[in-house]
Amino acid sequence: MPIVHSRPTISQIEAQAVLRVLRSGQISGGPVVQRFETAVRRYLGVRDAAAVSSGTAGLHLSLVALGVGKGQDVILPTHVCTALLNAVHYVGARPVLVDVNYEDGNISVDDVKRRLSRKTGAILVPHMWGMPADLGALIRLGVPVIEDCAQAAGALYKGKPVGTWGRINVFSFYATKMLTTGEGGMVVSRDLKLMKIVRDRLSYDHRPAYEVRYNYKMTDLQAALGEVQISKLDRFIARRKSIAAVYRQALEPLTGRGAVLPVVPKEKTSSFYRFVVKVPDAQKAIRRLKARGVNAERPLFEPLHSYSRQKGFPVSDRLMKECISLPLYPSLTDAQAKVVIREFVNLFDKGRSLA
Ligand SMILES: *Cc1c(COP(=O)(O)O)cnc(C)c1O
């Protein structure tokens, strides 16, 4: 049996919670969504949290709430999945792609500065692989920051959780994210005016005045799952961190031979959504690992600039060539982690560097 790259961590407690909702007869529009929202609000210490059907829906509603649309630019990093690009197109704004940092794969503040203009309506800031982006510098630019915390629930920037820094911020609870509701998401903000718009637009029924609205509601079945999952989030992160520490210690000797390990700067605490190692030829290494039963993956399918055939994103291109994401999730056993390490070290056989 190969060691899979990622998987949800779900137990009997979640199963029972979902079953209770099923048996209650109220599987949507019930009280569990509100309870889950309250749990997220308390966990983060934000003023309001609205559950939605996906992270993508949350990104869309955040742009809607900020009033970003036609004639405006939204800055976003190229080194992300297309969900962010889709949200920008949903509101008719122009996506402006920027490059990322080599160290952490996060949006490059210098590149954002170069592309900033009077037309910039918002900056989409994903915290890649669980590592907080440079929030302080980005917020100081004076343009609304939307944090995309899809990969970083529970990560900290200067001791405070991600999702509490930007004007309006989004989480995803897709199957393999930090916590899951199958599909799902959450929009959070301290700005109640923005949240009022989000709550108004995310469902359509029983409204006195017509507006274009969406059906982006989360079901109570999903929320039941989420309520249990968020109660486990700190334990999930602790387990991820301890596996990451084991990986780091075991792989440290390879750093002089072509491997680059993740760094965690002092003011940041990663949630270790991914443990991304860089090697000169990631594709070759991934192929060899898979042949040995370790399903390592490239952390990104394609950068956004490749779809529009744009050039000038050298760091993202380099990351595509070099990055390997090793299996990492709370239910990965110590024995499995040992196998991952053994096979990764074996790539560097007989003391040679990995060419
Ligand atoms: C998963 C992910 C999304 C999209 O979330 P969905 O719930 O799948 O719509 C957005 N941004 C980032 C950084 C993600 O990892």
The ligand as an SDF file (V2000), in Angstrom:
LIG
                    3D

 15 15  0  0  0  0  0  0  0  0999 V2000
   -8.1390   24.9610   -1.6460 C   0  0  0  0  0  0  0  0  0  0  0  0
   -7.7900   26.3650   -1.8780 C   0  0  0  0  0  0  0  0  0  0  0  0
   -8.7450   27.2830   -2.3550 C   0  0  0  0  0  0  0  0  0  0  0  0
  -10.1210   26.8820   -2.8280 C   0  0  0  0  0  0  0  0  0  0  0  0
  -10.9400   26.3800   -1.8460 O   0  0  0  0  0  0  0  0  0  0  0  0
  -12.2360   25.5070   -2.2820 P   0  0  0  0  0  0  0  0  0  0  0  0
  -12.9080   25.2310   -0.9820 O   0  0  0  0  0  0  0  0  0  0  0  0
  -11.7350   24.2620   -2.9500 O   0  0  0  0  0  0  0  0  0  0  0  0
  -13.0630   26.3410   -3.1950 O   0  0  0  0  0  0  0  0  0  0  0  0
   -8.3800   28.6070   -2.4590 C   0  0  0  0  0  0  0  0  0  0  0  0
   -7.1350   29.0220   -2.1480 N   0  0  0  0  0  0  0  0  0  0  0  0
   -6.1810   28.1770   -1.7110 C   0  0  0  0  0  0  0  0  0  0  0  0
   -4.8420   28.7160   -1.3440 C   0  0  0  0  0  0  0  0  0  0  0  0
   -6.4730   26.8160   -1.5730 C   0  0  0  0  0  0  0  0  0  0  0  0
   -5.5140   25.9840   -1.1410 O   0  0  0  0  0  0  0  0  0  0  0  0
  1  2  1  0
  2  3  1  0
  2 14  2  0
  3  4  1  0
  3 10  2  0
  4  5  1  0
  5  6  1  0
  6  7  2  0
  6  8  1  0
  6  9  1  0
 10 11  1  0
 11 12  2  0
 12 13  1  0
 12 14  1  0
 14 15  1  0
M  END
$$$$
